[in-house]
Amino acid sequence: MRMIELVGRGTAAAALELRDRPPAPGFGEALYDELVEGLGRVAAGIRRRCRVRLGRIVGTVCRWARTGDPDGSLLRRSLEPYPAEELIARHSANVTVLSLTIARAMGLDEASRVNVALAAAAHDLGMAALPEDVVLKPSAFSEGERRVLEGHPSLGFRLLRNLGPKAEPAARAAFEEHEREDGSGYPRRLRGDAICLEAKIIAVADTFEAMVHPWPVRPAVPPHQAGAALAKDLRGRLAPRPVRALLRELTPFPPTTRVRLSDGRTGTVWEVRPAAPLRPVVRIREAGGTRNVDLLRHPSLRIAEVLPDPGPGQRPH
């Protein structure tokens, strides 16, 4: 048994015991649901202007930081659609999943992963304090609305600081998560090395999560398009190292995913290579049987659409 000390106040104080044993089946799913529920309660309390504490959320994200996502269930959950009324809780939980995926891929130690997880979970809780017509506005923000929006990181910062001195790195990361490498972020227009590594990691996760789910101002895009945007369109704004780490770990088309290719043919993802997750091998069913199409060998082809799973009794192709 190992111990990670978490100095704080109230229900988040003392220490968390972490046992060296593999997680039980369904462990990741249960942790995800637990975090979404906890974040939802905190967000509801913020909306009611109640005094809130992170409490059980601390224990949940620390267990995540220890166990990771051995069966990929957390990453799959992070790509699921969710209703608008769950936006803050589900977005924050998904950013936590993605941030920990990046942190682990970058080789961060356990204490750093805990800081990343805490900051990711709390980074957007301040959105719950904003007027709903601003958060859910389907058009561009006015200058006044943007100033209101850019003040929201301060609440997550304060919630984390209330856990005690050892939560200071997490509090800083939550406050700096919306800063960008080129100085175009907020709230302090920091750039480059002035932004802590944990915040840079969460920024990549936050950007990707917002792309693959619909927001009031824009529709969702498929994961492979979001990954391509991270790699190409956002250079200069996001730190390259966390971007590369996410793209290495991300499998937007896991095996058995039904897809439509850009030439109209449909098939099932058959093999995914870590070095080229956006160019898998797709098994196509044809009149004479099946054949594999390696998208690495066919650069003019791409996956144009992810298809829903077939219903009971239906053929997968």
C-alpha positions, 0 to 999 in steps of 0.5 A, a space after each residue: 500500500 502507498 500513500 499520497 498526502 493531500 493536505 486540505 480542509 474538511 472532507 478533502 483533508 488527510 490522506 488517500 490510500 492507494 492499493 497496488 492492485 489492478 482495478 476491478 472490471 467497470 472501475 473506470 466507468 464507475 469513477 467517471 460516473 462518480 466524478 460527473 455526479 460530484 461535479 454536477 453537485 458542485 456546479 448546482 451549488 455554485 449556481 445557487 450561490 451556496 458555499 461549495 467544497 470539492 470534497 469527494 471529487 478530490 478522492 475520485 480524481 486521485 484514484 484516476 491519477 493512480 489507475 489510469 485507463 487500462 481498458 480504454 473505457 474512460 476515453 470512450 466515455 469522453 467521446 460520448 455525446 451529452 445533453 446541454 444541461 450536463 455541459 459543465 459536469 461532462 465537459 470537465 470530467 472529459 477534460 480530466 480523462 484527456 488530461 490524464 491520458 496526456 500526462 501519463 503519455 508524457 511520463 509525468 510522475 504521480 504527484 504531477 498527475 494528481 495536480 493535472 487531474 484536480 486542475 482539469 476537474 475544477 478548471 471550468 466550474 466558474 462557468 456555473 456562476 455565469 449567466 446562462 444566457 452567456 454560457 449558452 449563447 449561440 452566437 459570438 460574444 460581445 466585448 462585455 460578455 467576453 470580459 465576464 467569461 474571461 473571469 471564470 477561471 478565478 473560481 476554480 482557482 479559489 476552490 483548489 486553494 482552499 484545499 491547502 498549500 499542497 494544492 497550489 500547483 493545481 490551483 495555478 494550473 486551473 487558473 492558467 489553463 485558458 492561456 495560450 502559447 502566443 499570448 492570445 489566451 486569458 485571463 493574464 495573456 501569458 505566453 510560452 514558458 510563463 504558463 505551467 506545464 500542467 495548464 498546457 496539458 489541460 489546454 490541449 485536452 480542453 480544446 480537443 473536448 470542445 471540438 468533438 462535442 457540440 457547443 452553442 456557438 459551433 457543431 461537433 466535429 469527428 475525433 479524427 478531424 479534431 486531431 487533425 486540427 490540433 496537429 495543423 490549425 492550432 500551431 502556435 497557440 498550443 504547446 506541441 509536446 502535449 499535442 503530440 502526446 494526445 495524438 499518440 494516445 488517441 485512437 479515434 477509430 478503435 477496432 470494430 468501429 464502423 466507418 464510411 470512407 471518402 470514396 463511399 465504401 463502408 467497413 470496419 476498423 480492423 487494425 490501429 497503429 499507435 504511430 498513425 492512429 488516424 490512418 487505420 486498416 479498414 476491412 471492407 466487405 465486397 461481393 467476393 468476400 472481404 479485403 483490408 484497405 490500409 489507409 497509410 498505403 492509400 493517401 487519397 482515402 480517408 475516413 469521412 464518417 463514423 457510422 452507428 453500430 448495427 442493430 441486433 441481428 444486422 450485419 456489421 458491413 
